[in-house]
Amino acid sequence: MQNGKIIKDKDELAKVFDMEHHFSDGLYAKKARIKPGQWLVQHKHNYEHLSVLAQGRCLVTVDGKTTEYVAPAMITIVAGAEHKVFAIEETVWFCIHATEATTEDEVFEQTVVKEI
């Protein structure tokens, strides 16, 4: 969410959160910079994945339960769990997925459940 507006377009998300995409054999990592007061939009995946809070302090809401984390932290997001991140401080957040995808579009299609 940016200035009260929910952003779901992946290109706009990439710009607002200064996203970087990293690919390796069987792995994908997305880095996002979340400014204080911003939400990284709610979504869910068909499988478990890891998230890394590399910098900052944030609230992570998973299926309605909110937990505060301070970097450094490793968080496991279970399959099918709706989750979102709220930055209390400037936050650097990584989502790590096991996938053979080689492009951002492939990752999005393979990892994000479309029903939210």
N, CA, C and O atoms as a DFTB+ gen file, in Angstrom:
464 C
 N C O
     1  1       0.845      -1.161       0.000
     2  2       0.000       0.000       0.000
     3  2       0.891       1.225       0.000
     4  3       1.847       1.300       0.772
     5  1       0.590       2.176      -0.851
     6  2       1.363       3.404      -0.975
     7  2       0.384       4.568      -0.899
     8  3      -0.507       4.682      -1.741
     9  1       0.541       5.447       0.113
    10  2      -0.350       6.602       0.275
    11  2      -1.820       6.189       0.266
    12  3      -2.650       6.847      -0.362
    13  1      -2.138       5.107       0.959
    14  2      -3.508       4.642       1.049
    15  2      -4.010       3.877      -0.153
    16  3      -5.149       3.411      -0.150
    17  1      -3.188       3.733      -1.186
    18  2      -3.579       3.039      -2.412
    19  2      -2.988       1.639      -2.407
    20  3      -1.790       1.465      -2.181
    21  1      -3.833       0.638      -2.657
    22  2      -3.346      -0.740      -2.745
    23  2      -2.776      -0.958      -4.134
    24  3      -3.462      -0.751      -5.135
    25  1      -1.524      -1.376      -4.195
    26  2      -0.839      -1.607      -5.464
    27  2      -0.786      -3.101      -5.712
    28  3      -0.228      -3.847      -4.907
    29  1      -1.361      -3.543      -6.817
    30  2      -1.312      -4.969      -7.165
    31  2      -0.585      -5.205      -8.483
    32  3      -0.191      -6.336      -8.767
    33  1      -0.400      -4.169      -9.291
    34  2       0.311      -4.303     -10.554
    35  2       1.787      -4.580     -10.253
    36  3       2.436      -3.809      -9.546
    37  1       2.314      -5.689     -10.794
    38  2       3.684      -6.092     -10.440
    39  2       4.737      -5.085     -10.881
    40  3       5.764      -4.946     -10.216
    41  1       4.509      -4.378     -11.989
    42  2       5.482      -3.377     -12.428
    43  2       5.495      -2.167     -11.496
    44  3       6.554      -1.614     -11.198
    45  1       4.313      -1.763     -11.041
    46  2       4.239      -0.646     -10.102
    47  2       4.810      -1.049      -8.744
    48  3       5.490      -0.257      -8.091
    49  1       4.531      -2.289      -8.319
    50  2       5.120      -2.798      -7.077
    51  2       6.643      -2.761      -7.148
    52  3       7.309      -2.338      -6.203
    53  1       7.179      -3.204      -8.267
    54  2       8.636      -3.247      -8.446
    55  2       9.246      -1.861      -8.308
    56  3      10.324      -1.704      -7.735
    57  1       8.556      -0.858      -8.835
    58  2       9.063       0.511      -8.775
    59  2       8.958       1.083      -7.356
    60  3       9.925       1.637      -6.834
    61  1       7.786       0.948      -6.740
    62  2       7.551       1.516      -5.413
    63  2       8.482       0.895      -4.376
    64  3       8.995       1.598      -3.506
    65  1       8.703      -0.415      -4.462
    66  2       9.506      -1.111      -3.457
    67  2      10.942      -1.362      -3.910
    68  3      11.665      -2.135      -3.281
    69  1      11.359      -0.715      -4.995
    70  2      12.739      -0.828      -5.481
    71  2      13.181      -2.300      -5.505
    72  3      14.242      -2.656      -4.992
    73  1      12.337      -3.141      -6.114
    74  2      12.565      -4.583      -6.097
    75  2      13.737      -5.002      -6.973
    76  3      13.983      -4.443      -8.043
    77  1      14.446      -6.005      -6.477
    78  2      15.515      -6.647      -7.236
    79  2      15.183      -8.129      -7.302
    80  3      14.652      -8.690      -6.344
    81  1      15.491      -8.765      -8.421
    82  2      15.196     -10.175      -8.641
    83  2      16.502     -10.932      -8.857
    84  3      17.346     -10.524      -9.655
    85  1      16.655     -12.040      -8.134
    86  2      17.890     -12.826      -8.195
    87  2      17.538     -14.285      -8.472
    88  3      16.665     -14.859      -7.821
    89  1      18.227     -14.875      -9.445
    90  2      17.983     -16.256      -9.840
    91  2      19.257     -17.080      -9.680
    92  3      20.359     -16.608      -9.961
    93  1      19.085     -18.329      -9.220
    94  2      20.175     -19.286      -9.125
    95  2      19.573     -20.649      -9.450
    96  3      18.362     -20.757      -9.641
    97  1      20.394     -21.683      -9.516
    98  2      19.878     -23.022      -9.829
    99  2      18.786     -23.426      -8.844
   100  3      19.071     -23.711      -7.681
   101  1      17.540     -23.450      -9.305
   102  2      16.427     -23.895      -8.493
   103  2      15.950     -22.932      -7.424
   104  3      15.092     -23.281      -6.614
   105  1      16.502     -21.712      -7.412
   106  2      16.116     -20.724      -6.404
   107  2      15.855     -19.366      -7.024
   108  3      16.463     -18.970      -8.019
   109  1      14.916     -18.668      -6.387
   110  2      14.610     -17.288      -6.768
   111  2      14.503     -16.478      -5.485
   112  3      13.901     -16.935      -4.513
   113  1      15.079     -15.281      -5.472
   114  2      14.948     -14.376      -4.331
   115  2      14.530     -13.004      -4.843
   116  3      15.100     -12.469      -5.794
   117  1      13.517     -12.456      -4.182
   118  2      13.052     -11.101      -4.500
   119  2      13.384     -10.212      -3.314
   120  3      13.028     -10.522      -2.177
   121  1      14.067      -9.108      -3.580
   122  2      14.420      -8.145      -2.541
   123  2      13.511      -6.931      -2.685
   124  3      13.346      -6.393      -3.780
   125  1      12.920      -6.504      -1.566
   126  2      12.069      -5.310      -1.571
   127  2      12.518      -4.372      -0.458
   128  3      12.869      -4.805       0.639
   129  1      12.499      -3.091      -0.762
   130  2      12.765      -2.061       0.249
   131  2      11.416      -1.443       0.598
   132  3      10.735      -0.878      -0.258
   133  1      11.045      -1.561       1.866
   134  2       9.742      -1.078       2.308
   135  2       9.970       0.119       3.240
   136  3      10.650       0.002       4.259
   137  1       9.400       1.251       2.882
   138  2       9.560       2.466       3.684
   139  2       8.629       2.419       4.893
   140  3       7.581       1.775       4.851
   141  1       9.019       3.109       5.980
   142  2       8.154       3.130       7.166
   143  2       6.735       3.570       6.797
   144  3       6.531       4.541       6.068
   145  1       5.764       2.820       7.326
   146  2       4.365       3.138       7.055
   147  2       3.794       2.457       5.828
   148  3       2.594       2.565       5.576
   149  1       4.618       1.757       5.054
   150  2       4.145       1.060       3.852
   151  2       3.818      -0.394       4.169
   152  3       4.440      -1.019       5.028
   153  1       2.812      -0.922       3.444
   154  2       2.457      -2.343       3.465
   155  2       2.949      -2.986       2.189
   156  3       2.788      -2.420       1.108
   157  1       3.541      -4.148       2.296
   158  2       3.774      -5.004       1.137
   159  2       2.514      -5.855       1.035
   160  3       2.191      -6.598       1.962
   161  1       1.815      -5.753      -0.058
   162  2       0.441      -6.235      -0.217
   163  2       0.249      -7.704       0.158
   164  3       1.143      -8.532      -0.020
   165  1      -0.938      -8.003       0.679
   166  2      -1.290      -9.371       1.071
   167  2      -1.381     -10.291      -0.142
   168  3      -1.911      -9.918      -1.189
   169  1      -0.856     -11.492       0.023
   170  2      -0.893     -12.509      -1.031
   171  2      -0.650     -13.869      -0.388
   172  3      -0.406     -13.952       0.816
   173  1      -0.715     -14.935      -1.183
   174  2      -0.383     -16.259      -0.665
   175  2       0.198     -17.120      -1.772
   176  3       0.072     -16.814      -2.958
   177  1       0.842     -18.209      -1.353
   178  2       1.517     -19.122      -2.266
   179  2       0.999     -20.545      -2.034
   180  3       0.463     -20.857      -0.971
   181  1       1.168     -21.395      -3.043
   182  2       0.718     -22.786      -2.950
   183  2       1.653     -23.669      -2.132
   184  3       1.327     -24.826      -1.870
   185  1       2.791     -23.157      -1.728
   186  2       3.789     -23.962      -1.027
   187  2       4.518     -23.098      -0.003
   188  3       4.479     -21.870      -0.076
   189  1       5.172     -23.736       0.936
   190  2       5.949     -23.049       1.960
   191  2       7.155     -22.336       1.327
   192  3       7.746     -22.828       0.367
   193  1       7.501     -21.183       1.878
   194  2       8.720     -20.504       1.425
   195  2       9.320     -19.708       2.587
   196  3       8.686     -19.508       3.624
   197  1      10.534     -19.271       2.385
   198  2      11.247     -18.489       3.391
   199  2      11.214     -17.013       3.052
   200  3      11.219     -16.622       1.885
   201  1      11.178     -16.200       4.104
   202  2      11.366     -14.759       3.962
   203  2      12.459     -14.352       4.937
   204  3      12.571     -14.901       6.034
   205  1      13.259     -13.386       4.521
   206  2      14.356     -12.904       5.343
   207  2      14.180     -11.403       5.570
   208  3      14.083     -10.624       4.622
   209  1      14.140     -11.018       6.834
   210  2      14.163      -9.604       7.191
   211  2      15.635      -9.258       7.382
   212  3      16.233      -9.591       8.405
   213  1      16.208      -8.593       6.396
   214  2      17.642      -8.296       6.408
   215  2      17.962      -6.993       7.127
   216  3      19.059      -6.823       7.659
   217  1      16.995      -6.071       7.139
   218  2      17.210      -4.767       7.768
   219  2      15.880      -4.235       8.250
   220  3      14.862      -4.406       7.580
   221  1      15.873      -3.587       9.412
   222  2      14.704      -2.874       9.878
   223  2      13.862      -3.603      10.899
   224  3      14.284      -4.580      11.519
   225  1      12.651      -3.088      11.051
   226  2      11.672      -3.633      11.989
   227  2      10.322      -3.583      11.302
   228  3       9.967      -2.577      10.688
   229  1       9.564      -4.673      11.404
   230  2       8.291      -4.721      10.695
   231  2       7.291      -5.610      11.424
   232  3       7.634      -6.364      12.334
   233  1       6.040      -5.491      10.986
   234  2       4.972      -6.366      11.436
   235  2       4.642      -7.291      10.287
   236  3       4.453      -6.845       9.155
   237  1       4.572      -8.578      10.575
   238  2       4.216      -9.567       9.562
   239  2       2.898     -10.185      10.004
   240  3       2.791     -10.733      11.102
   241  1       1.899     -10.089       9.135
   242  2       0.595     -10.667       9.424
   243  2       0.424     -11.910       8.559
   244  3       0.484     -11.839       7.332
   245  1       0.211     -13.042       9.210
   246  2       0.026     -14.324       8.527
   247  2      -1.314     -14.894       8.989
   248  3      -1.510     -15.191      10.167
   249  1      -2.235     -15.039       8.025
   250  2      -3.589     -15.540       8.341
   251  2      -4.200     -14.817       9.537
   252  3      -4.791     -15.440      10.419
   253  1      -4.050     -13.490       9.555
   254  2      -4.685     -12.669      10.581
   255  2      -3.915     -12.514      11.875
   256  3      -4.322     -11.724      12.727
   257  1      -2.814     -13.238      12.059
   258  2      -2.000     -13.134      13.276
   259  2      -0.770     -12.279      12.973
   260  3      -0.009     -12.575      12.052
   261  1      -0.586     -11.217      13.757
   262  2       0.510     -10.274      13.524
   263  2       1.628     -10.490      14.537
   264  3       1.390     -10.619      15.738
   265  1       2.861     -10.525      14.015
   266  2       4.062     -10.684      14.832
   267  2       5.052      -9.605      14.440
   268  3       5.224      -9.314      13.256
   269  1       5.709      -9.008      15.436
   270  2       6.740      -8.014      15.152
   271  2       8.096      -8.711      15.048
   272  3       8.419      -9.585      15.852
   273  1       8.885      -8.311      14.048
   274  2      10.230      -8.851      13.844
   275  2      11.229      -7.712      13.749
   276  3      10.918      -6.632      13.246
   277  1      12.432      -7.968      14.238
   278  2      13.548      -7.035      14.135
   279  2      14.680      -7.772      13.427
   280  3      14.987      -8.915      13.763
   281  1      15.296      -7.118      12.452
   282  2      16.380      -7.743      11.687
   283  2      17.578      -8.015      12.586
   284  3      17.855      -7.267      13.524
   285  1      18.275      -9.091      12.282
   286  2      18.026     -10.072      11.225
   287  2      17.029     -11.131      11.692
   288  3      17.025     -11.524      12.858
   289  1      16.190     -11.582      10.772
   290  2      15.212     -12.612      11.112
   291  2      14.893     -13.458       9.888
   292  3      14.849     -12.961       8.763
   293  1      14.671     -14.746      10.130
   294  2      14.258     -15.688       9.085
   295  2      12.858     -16.132       9.449
   296  3      12.610     -16.569      10.572
   297  1      11.928     -16.020       8.489
   298  2      10.529     -16.335       8.732
   299  2      10.082     -17.379       7.717
   300  3      10.321     -17.227       6.519
   301  1       9.434     -18.436       8.192
   302  2       8.859     -19.433       7.296
   303  2       7.384     -19.099       7.101
   304  3       6.636     -18.973       8.071
   305  1       6.970     -18.958       5.852
   306  2       5.570     -18.721       5.509
   307  2       5.011     -20.052       5.005
   308  3       5.475     -20.582       3.996
   309  1       4.018     -20.586       5.710
   310  2       3.474     -21.894       5.342
   311  2       2.610     -21.795       4.081
   312  3       2.093     -20.729       3.748
   313  1       2.469     -22.907       3.403
   314  2       1.674     -22.972       2.171
   315  2       0.241     -22.518       2.436
   316  3      -0.370     -22.895       3.435
   317  1      -0.277     -21.707       1.527
   318  2      -1.660     -21.259       1.588
   319  2      -1.941     -20.155       2.583
   320  3      -3.089     -19.731       2.712
   321  1      -0.928     -19.674       3.293
   322  2      -1.133     -18.627       4.295
   323  2      -1.150     -17.244       3.638
   324  3      -0.220     -16.878       2.919
   325  1      -2.212     -16.484       3.892
   326  2      -2.247     -15.101       3.425
   327  2      -1.280     -14.310       4.304
   328  3      -1.322     -14.409       5.531
   329  1      -0.417     -13.529       3.673
   330  2       0.565     -12.788       4.448
   331  2       0.839     -11.420       3.838
   332  3       0.708     -11.209       2.632
   333  1       1.231     -10.489       4.729
   334  2       1.593      -9.133       4.321
   335  2       2.581      -8.586       5.336
   336  3       2.696      -9.092       6.452
   337  1       3.301      -7.532       4.921
   338  2       4.372      -6.961       5.746
   339  2       4.145      -5.457       5.877
   340  3       3.894      -4.774       4.884
   341  1       4.235      -4.942       7.105
   342  2       4.132      -3.510       7.376
   343  2       5.449      -3.039       7.965
   344  3       5.905      -3.574       8.975
   345  1       6.068      -2.038       7.340
   346  2       7.366      -1.538       7.808
   347  2       7.181      -0.502       8.922
   348  3       6.517       0.518       8.737
   349  1       7.776      -0.782      10.065
   350  2       7.825       0.186      11.163
   351  2       9.025       1.103      10.936
   352  3       8.944       2.315      11.133
   353  1      10.126       0.508      10.524
   354  2      11.353       1.226      10.152
   355  2      11.669       0.866       8.705
   356  3      11.066      -0.043       8.136
   357  1      12.618       1.585       8.117
   358  2      13.085       1.222       6.768
   359  2      13.439      -0.264       6.792
   360  3      14.250      -0.706       7.606
   361  1      12.823      -1.027       5.889
   362  2      12.925      -2.482       5.914
   363  2      13.460      -3.024       4.597
   364  3      13.057      -2.579       3.522
   365  1      14.366      -3.984       4.687
   366  2      14.801      -4.740       3.511
   367  2      14.319      -6.163       3.724
   368  3      14.679      -6.816       4.704
   369  1      13.488      -6.642       2.778
   370  2      12.771      -7.911       2.899
   371  2      13.076      -8.780       1.689
   372  3      13.001      -8.312       0.553
   373  1      13.416     -10.028       1.920
   374  2      13.643     -10.993       0.844
   375  2      12.601     -12.100       0.913
   376  3      12.311     -12.615       1.992
   377  1      12.042     -12.463      -0.223
   378  2      11.216     -13.669      -0.351
   379  2      12.040     -14.667      -1.150
   380  3      12.583     -14.332      -2.203
   381  1      12.133     -15.890      -0.649
   382  2      12.959     -16.907      -1.292
   383  2      12.075     -18.100      -1.663
   384  3      11.380     -18.665      -0.819
   385  1      12.118     -18.465      -2.942
   386  2      11.270     -19.542      -3.451
   387  2      12.113     -20.585      -4.170
   388  3      13.050     -20.249      -4.894
   389  1      11.771     -21.851      -3.964
   390  2      12.356     -22.936      -4.750
   391  2      11.571     -23.006      -6.056
   392  3      10.376     -23.302      -6.046
   393  1      12.230     -22.739      -7.172
   394  2      11.562     -22.754      -8.474
   395  2      12.604     -22.888      -9.570
   396  3      13.754     -22.479      -9.413
   397  1      12.186     -23.459     -10.665
   398  2      13.053     -23.539     -11.841
   399  2      12.796     -22.369     -12.796
   400  3      13.386     -22.305     -13.874
   401  1      11.918     -21.449     -12.400
   402  2      11.613     -20.284     -13.240
   403  2      12.875     -19.464     -13.480
   404  3      13.784     -19.435     -12.650
   405  1      12.912     -18.801     -14.627
   406  2      14.085     -17.989     -14.983
   407  2      13.732     -16.540     -15.302
   408  3      14.610     -15.747     -15.642
   409  1      12.444     -16.191     -15.194
   410  2      12.028     -14.796     -15.414
   411  2      11.059     -14.382     -14.303
   412  3      10.451     -15.233     -13.653
   413  1      10.921     -13.077     -14.091
   414  2       9.993     -12.554     -13.088
   415  2       8.561     -12.992     -13.388
   416  3       7.826     -13.363     -12.474
   417  1       8.160     -12.952     -14.654
   418  2       6.797     -13.348     -15.036
   419  2       6.537     -14.816     -14.709
   420  3       5.474     -15.159     -14.193
   421  1       7.502     -15.678     -15.007
   422  2       7.353     -17.102     -14.684
   423  2       7.214     -17.306     -13.178
   424  3       6.380     -18.092     -12.728
   425  1       8.026     -16.602     -12.407
   426  2       7.963     -16.722     -10.952
   427  2       6.580     -16.312     -10.464
   428  3       5.970     -17.018      -9.661
   429  1       6.089     -15.193     -10.938
   430  2       4.778     -14.702     -10.516
   431  2       3.690     -15.727     -10.841
   432  3       2.845     -16.033     -10.000
   433  1       3.718     -16.244     -12.041
   434  2       2.705     -17.222     -12.457
   435  2       2.778     -18.510     -11.632
   436  3       1.749     -19.104     -11.311
   437  1       3.985     -18.935     -11.294
   438  2       4.165     -20.199     -10.567
   439  2       3.963     -20.080      -9.063
   440  3       3.603     -21.061      -8.413
   441  1       4.186     -18.903      -8.500
   442  2       4.238     -18.811      -7.040
   443  2       3.057     -18.140      -6.364
   444  3       2.745     -18.474      -5.221
   445  1       2.384     -17.202      -7.029
   446  2       1.327     -16.430      -6.371
   447  2      -0.043     -17.015      -6.666
   448  3      -0.393     -17.230      -7.826
   449  1      -0.822     -17.273      -5.618
   450  2      -2.204     -17.735      -5.770
   451  2      -3.026     -16.535      -6.203
   452  3      -2.961     -15.476      -5.578
   453  1      -3.800     -16.694      -7.269
   454  2      -4.504     -15.566      -7.875
   455  2      -5.845     -15.212      -7.238
   456  3      -6.451     -14.212      -7.622
   457  1      -6.325     -15.996      -6.284
   458  2      -7.684     -15.820      -5.791
   459  2      -7.877     -14.712      -4.769
   460  3      -9.020     -14.406      -4.430
   461  1      -6.814     -14.096      -4.263
   462  2      -6.978     -13.043      -3.249
   463  2      -7.524     -11.791      -3.894
   464  3      -7.735     -10.787      -3.214
